[in-house]
Amino acid sequence: MLEVLGYRADVACNGLEAIAALRRQPYDVLLMDIQMPEMDGLEATRLIRREWLSQTQPWIIAMTAHARASDREECFQAGMNSYISKPIDMTALRQALCECYLINQTNEAPSYSGTSQDNKESGADQAIFVENSSEPKFDVIDREIIAGLREIGGDDAKEMIQELIQVYLEDAPVRLKTIEGAANLNDVRTLKQAAHALRSTSVTVGATQLGKLCEAIESRADKQDLQSNLLLIFQINQGFSRVEYALKNLMGTL
C-alpha cells in the first residue's frame, strides 16, 4: 500500500527492532503496531518520546485492531499522533499520512513533555481569539489547508475530508474534557499531552487559531497556574464552538 502511495518503507518485526532502526537513521513516519513481541508499540513510543529530541522525533501512527475510545486514548497518552484500525484500507492509510503532511506544512513540529524543548513563552500571549462577534465565522478554518486536502485527496477528496472532520468532531470534545480535568488536578503531563493532541488534530482540519490556543496551554502547563489555564480552557471551548459550527457548514458545501 505504501509503495502504491509513493512511499519507501522499512519493516521492523518488533518494538526493539523499530528502536534500533530509528537509532540508525531518522524517519519521517512510523506505523506502529500496538501488539508486537519483545516490546509493544506503546512501550516503544514512550521510549521514543522520552529519549529522542523533539526535532528528530517521527510522526507515529498507531495500528490497532481495537477502535474503542479508551484504546485510542491509550495510544495518545503514550505519545502517538494518530491511529488507524486494522484491517487497514488504502483510504484510511492515506488520510493518516495526510495528517502528517499537513502538520509539517504548517511547521507544527511535534513536541512532547518527555523531551527537552525551548520554552515557548514568546508570542504565547497573542494566542487568543480576536473574533468578538457572537455569530461563528467560516474564517476560523484555514482555507489553504482545506485546499491542500482537496489536492491530496484527488477524486476521493470529498469523502476523505468529510471523514477527517467527522473523526475530529467526535474526538475533540473528549480531549477538551481531558484538558479541563487535568488542569483542575494540576496533572501537568496529561494536560500537555491532551493539549498537544488537540492542537495537532485541529491544525489537520484547518483550525489553526484553535491550534495556537492549545499550543499556549501546552507551553504554560509547567507553571501550574490554574487561573491562567482555566482562562485558556474557556477560550479553547469558545474557539471549538466556532470551529464546530464552521466545519459542519463546510461539510455541507464540499
C-alpha positions in Angstrom: 0.0 0.0 0.0 2.8 2.4 0.9 4.5 1.8 -2.4 1.3 2.5 -4.3 1.0 5.8 -2.4 4.6 6.6 -3.4 6.4 6.0 -0.1 9.5 3.9 0.6 9.3 1.9 3.8 11.5 -0.3 6.0 10.0 -3.1 8.2 10.8 -4.0 11.8 9.3 -7.2 13.3 9.0 -5.8 16.9 9.5 -2.8 19.0 13.1 -3.4 19.7 13.9 -3.6 16.0 12.0 -0.4 15.5 14.0 1.4 18.1 17.2 0.0 16.6 16.3 1.2 13.1 15.4 4.7 14.4 18.8 4.9 16.2 20.5 4.1 12.8 18.7 6.8 10.8 15.8 9.3 11.2 12.3 8.5 9.8 9.5 10.9 9.0 6.7 8.5 10.0 6.4 5.3 12.0 3.4 3.0 11.5 3.5 1.3 14.9 1.6 -1.9 15.6 0.3 -2.0 19.2 0.7 -5.7 19.6 4.3 -6.7 18.9 6.7 -9.2 20.6 9.7 -8.2 22.7 8.5 -4.6 23.0 5.0 -3.5 22.1 4.1 -0.3 20.2 3.0 1.6 23.3 6.3 0.9 25.1 8.3 1.7 22.0 6.5 5.0 21.6 7.0 6.0 25.2 10.8 5.3 24.8 11.0 7.4 21.6 9.1 10.4 23.2 11.3 10.2 26.3 14.8 9.8 24.6 14.7 11.5 21.2 15.0 15.2 20.8 11.7 16.8 19.7 13.1 18.0 16.3 14.2 14.4 15.5 11.0 12.6 16.6 9.0 10.9 13.9 5.2 11.2 13.5 3.8 7.9 15.0 0.7 6.3 13.7 -0.8 3.5 15.8 -2.1 0.4 14.0 -4.7 -1.4 16.2 -7.5 -3.9 15.8 -9.4 -2.1 18.6 -11.4 1.1 17.9 -12.8 1.8 21.3 -12.3 5.4 22.6 -10.3 4.1 25.6 -7.9 2.3 23.3 -7.4 5.4 21.2 -6.8 7.4 24.3 -4.2 5.0 25.5 -2.4 5.4 22.2 -2.4 9.2 22.5 -1.3 9.0 26.2 1.7 7.0 25.1 2.6 9.8 22.6 1.2 8.6 19.3 0.0 11.2 16.9 -2.7 9.3 15.1 -4.2 5.8 14.7 -5.7 3.6 12.1 -7.8 0.5 12.6 -6.9 -3.0 11.3 -7.5 -4.4 8.8 -6.0 -1.3 7.1 -7.5 0.0 3.9 -6.0 2.4 1.4 -8.2 5.4 2.2 -7.5 5.2 6.0 -3.8 4.9 5.4 -3.7 7.9 3.0 -5.7 10.0 5.5 -3.4 9.2 8.3 -0.4 10.2 6.2 -2.1 13.4 5.1 -2.3 14.5 8.7 1.5 14.2 9.0 2.0 16.1 5.7 -0.3 19.0 6.8 1.3 19.4 10.2 4.7 19.6 8.6 3.4 22.1 6.0 2.3 24.4 8.9 5.6 24.0 10.8 3.8 22.4 13.7 6.7 20.2 14.7 5.8 17.5 17.3 7.0 18.3 20.9 6.3 16.2 24.0 6.6 16.7 27.7 9.2 13.9 27.9 11.7 15.7 25.7 13.9 18.7 26.2 12.5 21.7 24.3 12.7 25.5 24.4 10.2 27.5 26.5 7.7 29.0 24.0 6.7 31.9 26.2 7.4 34.5 23.4 4.3 35.1 21.4 2.1 33.0 23.6 0.2 36.0 24.9 -1.0 36.6 21.3 -2.5 33.2 21.0 -6.1 34.3 21.6 -9.3 34.7 19.6 -9.9 38.2 18.4 -13.3 37.4 16.8 -15.9 39.1 19.1 -19.0 38.5 17.0 -21.5 36.1 18.6 -22.0 34.6 15.1 -19.4 32.0 14.3 -17.4 32.7 11.1 -16.2 30.3 8.5 -12.8 32.0 8.5 -11.9 30.2 11.7 -10.9 27.5 9.2 -7.8 28.0 7.1 -8.9 27.6 3.5 -5.4 26.9 2.3 -5.3 23.7 4.4 -8.7 22.6 3.1 -7.4 23.3 -0.4 -4.4 21.2 0.3 -6.6 18.3 1.5 -8.6 18.6 -1.7 -5.4 18.3 -3.7 -4.1 15.4 -1.8 -7.4 13.5 -1.8 -7.9 13.8 -5.6 -11.1 12.1 -6.7 -11.8 10.9 -3.1 -11.2 14.3 -1.6 -14.9 14.9 -0.5 -15.2 11.6 1.3 -11.7 11.9 2.8 -12.3 15.5 4.2 -15.7 14.6 5.5 -14.3 11.6 7.4 -11.4 13.7 8.8 -13.9 16.3 10.0 -16.3 13.7 11.5 -13.5 12.0 13.4 -12.2 15.3 14.7 -15.7 16.4 15.8 -16.1 13.2 17.8 -12.6 13.2 19.3 -12.2 16.9 20.2 -14.8 17.1 22.9 -13.1 14.1 24.6 -9.8 15.9 24.5 -11.4 19.1 25.9 -12.8 17.2 28.9 -9.3 15.7 29.4 -7.7 19.1 29.3 -10.1 20.6 31.8 -9.9 17.7 34.2 -6.1 17.7 34.1 -5.9 21.4 34.7 -8.2 21.1 37.8 -6.0 18.3 39.1 -2.7 20.1 38.2 -1.8 17.0 36.2 0.8 18.6 34.0 1.8 15.6 31.9 -1.8 14.8 30.9 -2.6 18.4 30.3 0.3 18.8 27.9 -0.4 15.6 26.1 -4.1 16.3 25.6 -3.4 19.9 24.5 -0.7 18.7 22.1 -3.1 16.1 20.6 -5.9 18.6 20.2 -3.5 21.1 18.6 -2.3 18.5 16.1 -5.8 17.4 15.0 -7.1 20.9 15.0 -4.4 22.0 12.5 -5.1 19.0 10.4 -8.7 20.2 9.7 -7.6 23.8 9.3 -8.5 25.1 12.8 -5.1 26.8 13.1 -6.3 29.5 15.6 -7.6 26.9 17.9 -4.3 25.1 17.5 -2.5 28.2 18.7 -4.6 28.3 21.8 -3.8 24.6 22.5 -0.1 25.4 22.0 -0.3 28.2 24.5 -1.8 26.0 27.2 0.8 23.3 26.4 3.7 25.7 26.8 2.4 27.1 30.1 1.4 23.9 31.7 4.6 23.6 33.7 3.7 26.8 35.6 0.7 25.0 37.2 -1.2 28.4 37.1 -4.8 27.2 37.5 -6.3 30.6 36.9 -4.4 31.2 33.7 -5.1 27.6 32.5 -8.8 27.9 33.1 -8.9 31.1 31.2 -7.2 29.5 28.2 -9.5 26.5 28.5 -12.5 28.8 28.4 -11.1 30.4 25.2 -10.4 26.9 23.8 -14.0 25.9 24.4 -15.3 29.0 22.8 -13.0 28.5 19.9 -14.1 24.9 19.4 -17.7 26.0 19.3 -16.8 28.3 16.4 -14.7 25.6 14.7 -17.5 23.0 15.1 -20.0 25.4 13.5 -17.7 26.2 10.6 -16.7 22.6 9.9 -20.3 21.4 9.9 -21.1 24.2 7.4 -18.0 23.2 5.4 -19.2 19.5 5.2 -22.4 20.7 3.6 -20.5 22.6 0.8 -17.9 20.0 -0.2 
